[in-house]
Amino acid sequence: MNNTAKVLIAAAAGAVAGIALGLLFAPAKGEETRDTILKKGKEFADDIARQFKGAKENIKEEAFN
């Protein structure tokens, strides 16, 4: 496993842990919490997709250099 993959995994794990802890300690109603989960989940998915795209481009560049 290369360093880029390790960084992506660590970033994903950190984001999941942060979101989980934030939701556990947030003093919000159930509906607000569900809305927050949906919003943060979408942001997380977008962030992972963006990081994956960047990692993919880096791997391609490394492979051809």
C-alpha positions in Angstrom: 0.0 0.0 0.0 1.5 3.3 -1.0 1.5 6.5 1.1 -1.3 8.1 -0.8 -3.7 5.3 0.0 -2.6 5.4 3.7 -3.3 9.1 3.9 -6.8 8.6 2.3 -7.6 5.9 4.8 -6.4 7.9 7.7 -8.4 11.0 6.5 -11.6 8.9 6.1 -11.2 7.3 9.5 -10.6 10.7 11.1 -13.6 12.2 9.4 -15.9 9.4 10.4 -14.7 9.6 14.0 -15.1 13.3 14.1 -18.6 13.2 12.7 -19.6 10.4 15.1 -18.3 12.2 18.2 -19.9 15.4 17.1 -23.3 13.8 16.7 -23.0 11.9 20.0 -22.3 15.1 22.0 -24.5 17.5 20.0 -27.5 18.8 22.0 -30.0 18.6 19.1 -33.4 17.1 18.5 -33.7 13.9 16.5 -34.9 15.5 13.3 -32.1 18.0 13.5 -29.6 15.2 14.1 -30.9 13.3 11.1 -30.6 16.3 8.9 -27.1 16.9 10.1 -26.2 13.2 9.5 -27.5 13.5 5.9 -25.6 16.8 5.3 -22.4 15.6 6.8 -22.6 12.3 5.0 -23.0 14.0 1.6 -20.1 16.3 2.4 -18.0 13.3 3.5 -18.8 11.4 0.3 -18.0 14.4 -1.8 -14.7 14.8 0.0 -13.7 11.2 -0.4 -14.6 11.3 -4.1 -12.4 14.4 -4.5 -9.5 12.8 -2.6 -9.9 9.5 -4.5 -9.8 11.4 -7.8 -6.6 13.3 -6.7 -5.0 10.1 -5.6 -5.9 8.4 -8.8 -4.3 11.2 -10.8 -1.1 11.0 -8.6 -0.9 7.3 -9.1 -1.2 7.7 -12.9 1.5 10.4 -12.9 3.9 8.2 -10.7 3.3 5.2 -13.0 4.3 7.1 -16.2 7.3 9.0 -14.7 
